Amino acid sequence: MYSNVELNNLLHNANSLSDLLNIQTEVLQNAEEYLQIVSPDYFIFIGLHCRDTFPKILAEALNNMEGFQAFNQFTYILLNFEKYLSNAGIDYLSKTVKTIEEIMYSSTVS
């Protein structure tokens, strides 16, 4: 788990789809722990940053459709974090992230 200062540094230094997916996965897999040190608004901030960074990584994303799909789904969850958390709960959030990851990695391995 990273501090919010470390996360900010990671976000601002992210320059690839893989970098952003790693950050999204880290934050969403450990959402319960991160909620103890940051507000739900911070998840939205991460989603906004990912959305705004997307044009820079578009060419790479088009060559990695599974990663691109996961990136879009994770960004959606982050942008709607409070609503998603209140409607679905932390356990469902964790299962969703794990499922998206499994689909992404199984597609890249085959």
Kinemage of the C-alpha trace (Angstrom):
@kinemage 1
@onewidth
@group {chain A} dominant
@subgroup {mainchain}
@vectorlist {calphas} color= white
{ca met a 1} P 0.000 0.000 0.000
{ca tyr a 2} L 1.241 3.475 -0.868
{ca ser a 3} L 0.842 6.777 0.955
{ca asn a 4} L -1.172 9.423 -0.870
{ca val a 5} L 2.101 11.279 -1.611
{ca glu a 6} L 3.540 8.125 -3.200
{ca leu a 7} L 0.330 7.600 -5.183
{ca asn a 8} L 0.464 11.184 -6.441
{ca asn a 9} L 4.055 10.633 -7.588
{ca leu a 10} L 3.117 7.377 -9.307
{ca leu a 11} L 0.165 9.039 -11.049
{ca his a 12} L 2.155 11.993 -12.292
{ca asn a 13} L 4.996 9.768 -13.509
{ca ala a 14} L 2.720 7.218 -15.194
{ca asn a 15} L 3.373 7.233 -18.910
{ca ser a 16} L 1.940 3.937 -20.098
{ca leu a 17} L -1.255 1.940 -19.984
{ca ser a 18} L 0.524 -0.598 -17.804
{ca asp a 19} L 1.534 2.087 -15.282
{ca leu a 20} L -2.034 3.352 -15.007
{ca leu a 21} L -3.508 -0.157 -14.770
{ca asn a 22} L -1.082 -0.983 -11.956
{ca ile a 23} L -2.159 2.112 -10.028
{ca gln a 24} L -5.866 1.467 -10.635
{ca thr a 25} L -5.534 -2.174 -9.612
{ca glu a 26} L -3.558 -1.323 -6.480
{ca val a 27} L -6.079 1.268 -5.326
{ca leu a 28} L -9.197 -0.749 -6.146
{ca gln a 29} L -7.896 -4.043 -4.748
{ca asn a 30} L -7.006 -2.308 -1.499
{ca ala a 31} L -9.922 0.130 -1.427
{ca glu a 32} L -10.899 -0.753 2.123
{ca glu a 33} L -7.405 0.064 3.412
{ca tyr a 34} L -7.099 3.221 1.316
{ca leu a 35} L -10.452 4.462 2.626
{ca gln a 36} L -8.822 4.589 6.055
{ca ile a 37} L -6.292 7.192 4.867
{ca val a 38} L -8.073 9.034 2.019
{ca ser a 39} L -11.620 10.140 1.283
{ca pro a 40} L -13.724 8.639 -1.521
{ca asp a 41} L -13.043 11.870 -3.432
{ca tyr a 42} L -9.439 10.741 -3.832
{ca phe a 43} L -10.618 7.731 -5.853
{ca ile a 44} L -12.532 10.127 -8.103
{ca phe a 45} L -9.365 12.242 -8.433
{ca ile a 46} L -7.454 9.152 -9.597
{ca gly a 47} L -10.219 8.384 -12.104
{ca leu a 48} L -10.113 11.935 -13.451
{ca his a 49} L -6.346 11.787 -13.779
{ca cys a 50} L -6.561 8.476 -15.657
{ca arg a 51} L -9.240 9.857 -17.950
{ca asp a 52} L -7.188 12.978 -18.661
{ca thr a 53} L -4.006 10.957 -19.275
{ca phe a 54} L -5.707 8.619 -21.722
{ca pro a 55} L -5.032 10.622 -24.926
{ca lys a 56} L -1.283 10.301 -24.233
{ca ile a 57} L -1.467 6.502 -24.144
{ca leu a 58} L -4.079 5.945 -26.845
{ca ala a 59} L -1.741 4.315 -29.377
{ca glu a 60} L -0.507 1.819 -26.798
{ca ala a 61} L -4.061 1.121 -25.642
{ca leu a 62} L -5.189 0.283 -29.162
{ca asn a 63} L -2.509 -2.416 -29.311
{ca asn a 64} L -3.648 -3.911 -26.003
{ca met a 65} L -7.431 -4.195 -26.151
{ca glu a 66} L -7.737 -6.290 -22.968
{ca gly a 67} L -5.747 -3.705 -21.036
{ca phe a 68} L -7.768 -0.941 -22.677
{ca gln a 69} L -11.042 -2.568 -21.577
{ca ala a 70} L -9.785 -3.031 -18.017
{ca phe a 71} L -8.540 0.578 -17.973
{ca asn a 72} L -11.984 1.815 -19.056
{ca gln a 73} L -13.792 -0.313 -16.468
{ca phe a 74} L -11.437 0.683 -13.653
{ca thr a 75} L -11.666 4.362 -14.630
{ca tyr a 76} L -15.475 4.128 -14.596
{ca ile a 77} L -15.416 2.569 -11.127
{ca leu a 78} L -13.025 5.253 -9.856
{ca leu a 79} L -15.070 8.113 -11.323
{ca asn a 80} L -18.236 6.709 -9.726
{ca phe a 81} L -16.534 5.363 -6.615
{ca glu a 82} L -18.894 6.677 -3.933
{ca lys a 83} L -21.997 5.531 -5.794
{ca tyr a 84} L -20.437 2.161 -6.627
{ca leu a 85} L -19.310 1.635 -3.031
{ca ser a 86} L -22.647 2.622 -1.482
{ca asn a 87} L -24.704 0.539 -3.928
{ca ala a 88} L -22.477 -2.524 -4.224
{ca gly a 89} L -20.224 -2.546 -1.168
{ca ile a 90} L -16.539 -3.235 -0.683
{ca asp a 91} L -16.782 -7.020 -1.132
{ca tyr a 92} L -18.508 -6.704 -4.499
{ca leu a 93} L -15.978 -4.060 -5.522
{ca ser a 94} L -13.113 -6.442 -4.701
{ca lys a 95} L -14.733 -9.294 -6.623
{ca thr a 96} L -15.343 -7.040 -9.625
{ca val a 97} L -11.718 -5.889 -9.721
{ca lys a 98} L -10.463 -9.467 -9.405
{ca thr a 99} L -12.776 -10.622 -12.229
{ca ile a 100} L -11.651 -7.801 -14.533
{ca glu a 101} L -8.022 -8.653 -13.801
{ca glu a 102} L -8.549 -12.365 -14.434
{ca ile a 103} L -10.214 -11.662 -17.779
{ca met a 104} L -7.469 -9.227 -18.759
{ca tyr a 105} L -4.613 -11.576 -17.855
{ca ser a 106} L -6.232 -14.715 -19.257
{ca ser a 107} L -6.718 -12.924 -22.582
{ca thr a 108} L -3.092 -11.810 -22.742
{ca val a 109} L -1.730 -15.241 -21.796
{ca ser a 110} L -3.725 -17.221 -24.385
